[in-house]
């Protein structure tokens, strides 16, 4: 794993550590990884980052992430 990938992961760690449980679902048909930090969640806003990750918000709090092309991120 490259150092850049590790840095990206450490940037996401605060969101994982702030929640007792994180739910994940991978849809192989569309190659999308869904991460939920709260259930139930009702996103009222979202934004897409430059690297095709959709950040979902509820009342300005991050409640989940949708990672597009998830399997391609594993390839060197």
C-alpha positions as CSV (number, residue, x, y, z in Angstrom):
1,X,0.0,0.0,0.0
2,X,1.4,3.4,-0.9
3,X,2.0,6.1,1.6
4,X,-0.6,8.3,-0.2
5,X,-3.3,5.7,0.4
6,X,-2.4,5.4,4.0
7,X,-2.6,9.2,4.4
8,X,-6.1,9.1,2.9
9,X,-7.2,6.4,5.3
10,X,-5.9,8.3,8.3
11,X,-7.9,11.3,7.2
12,X,-11.0,9.2,7.4
13,X,-10.2,7.6,10.8
14,X,-11.8,10.4,12.9
15,X,-15.2,9.6,11.4
16,X,-14.8,5.9,12.2
17,X,-13.6,6.5,15.7
18,X,-16.4,9.0,16.5
19,X,-19.0,6.2,16.0
20,X,-19.4,3.0,17.9
21,X,-20.6,1.1,14.9
22,X,-20.0,1.5,11.2
23,X,-22.1,-0.4,8.7
24,X,-20.7,-1.3,5.3
25,X,-22.2,-2.8,2.2
26,X,-20.4,-3.5,-1.1
27,X,-22.4,-3.8,-4.3
28,X,-20.2,-5.7,-6.7
29,X,-22.6,-5.2,-9.6
30,X,-21.9,-1.5,-9.6
31,X,-18.6,-1.5,-7.7
32,X,-19.8,0.8,-5.0
33,X,-18.9,0.6,-1.3
34,X,-21.4,2.2,1.1
35,X,-20.4,3.2,4.6
36,X,-23.0,4.3,7.2
37,X,-22.0,5.9,10.5
38,X,-25.6,6.2,11.7
39,X,-28.7,4.1,11.3
40,X,-31.3,5.1,10.4
41,X,-29.9,8.0,8.5
42,X,-31.6,10.6,6.4
43,X,-29.1,12.7,4.4
44,X,-30.2,16.2,3.7
45,X,-27.0,17.1,1.8
46,X,-24.1,15.5,0.0
47,X,-21.0,16.4,-1.9
48,X,-18.6,14.5,-4.2
49,X,-14.9,14.8,-3.7
50,X,-12.4,14.9,-6.5
51,X,-11.7,11.2,-6.0
52,X,-15.3,10.1,-6.5
53,X,-16.3,9.7,-2.9
54,X,-19.7,11.0,-2.0
55,X,-19.9,12.4,1.5
56,X,-23.4,12.3,3.0
57,X,-24.5,14.8,5.6
58,X,-27.4,15.1,8.1
59,X,-27.7,18.4,9.9
60,X,-24.1,19.2,8.8
61,X,-22.8,16.0,10.4
62,X,-21.2,13.3,8.2
63,X,-23.4,10.3,8.4
64,X,-21.9,8.2,5.6
65,X,-19.7,7.8,2.5
66,X,-20.3,6.2,-0.9
67,X,-17.1,5.1,-2.6
68,X,-17.5,4.8,-6.3
69,X,-15.3,2.4,-8.3
70,X,-14.2,0.8,-5.0
71,X,-12.4,-2.3,-6.4
72,X,-10.3,-0.1,-8.7
73,X,-8.8,1.6,-5.6
74,X,-7.1,-1.7,-4.7
75,X,-5.2,-2.0,-7.9
76,X,-1.6,-0.8,-8.1
